[in-house]
Amino acid sequence: MTGSRLAKRPRIRTAPLLGPCVLALFLWMVVPLAMTLWFSLERYNLLSMGKAAFAGLENYRYLLTGRTLWVAMGNTLLLVGLVLLVTLVFGTLFAVLLDRDFPGRNICRLFVVAPFFVMPTVSALIWKNMLMNPVFGVFAFLTRSLGLGVFDFFARAPLLSITAIVAWEWTPFAVLILLPALQSLDKDQRDAARLDGAGPIALFYHIELPHLLRPMAVVAMIEMIFFLSLFAEIYVTTGGGPGLASTNLAYLIFRDALFDWDVGSASAGGMLAIVLANVVALFLMRAVGRSLEDVR
């Protein structure tokens, strides 16, 4: 009886309900992507809009045959790799430390997590003017006090300086993901390992680190998405310089679009950035998948 009643119920058409959502998603994602692709095929400069014409692959050929794009891509990959490495290493160490019970642990957690809530522009200004300034920065004061002279971070090591700033911002994010994951580890495993004579290093390597591999993969995936489009820290501190030393792909697109007013070249750079992001994401997903299979 119940089955016959259910069979007689009219089917609800979901298309009218899903239609507005699909349309909004299409307008929000596909239309800008299609316009970027179209502008990348145009000879379109805002200083000479009346001379816009179809250029085919000329913008791509101009970028791919020049040195600037390859330097920007190399800087982008190097910056992403360095910041990922630093945030994962220090995020794991802080998570392991904050998982231990010691006086003032809650205050330490607050100080470790606090930098994540500082806006990138503000963070870059703090590091540029208060810490790394070669004249009145804290680091300059310390090196002068030790008789080591002054080191101009943004002029002599711009990419490493930006890496330090971004890692300072994003290490708390790794801690926020890894610390709850570490706290979810069964305490009986730790107690059993200690009874078997495992020290802190062996406990971390054989028990805690394998448990953290999955959340570390999540952290790496999320951070990589943001690190491929780093802009504010570079714009505030080095402006992509000196020369091209700290120019990544996002800043190169900004420079072409708003400094040179070359919308065609900037759009071509944007399409290449999409390709690069997908290639890096695919490589990282496969590498993470293989590592997780090895753990199993």
Secondary structure, DSSP 8 states (H G I E B T S, - for coil): -HHHHHHHS-----HHHHHHHHHHHIIIIIHHHHHHHHHHTEE-BGGGGGG-EE-TTHHHHHHHTSHHHHHHHHHHHHHHHHHHHHHHHHHHHHHHHHHS--TTHHHHHHHHHGGGGS-HHHHHHHIIIIIS-TTT-HHHHHHHHTT-----HHHHSHHHHHHHHHHHHHHHHHHHHHHHHHHTS-HHHHHHHHHTT--HHHHIIIIIHHHHHHHHHHHHHHHHHHHTT--HHHHHHTTT-STTTT--HHHHHHIIIIIS-BHHHHHHHHHHHHHHHHHHHHHHHHHHHHHHHHH-
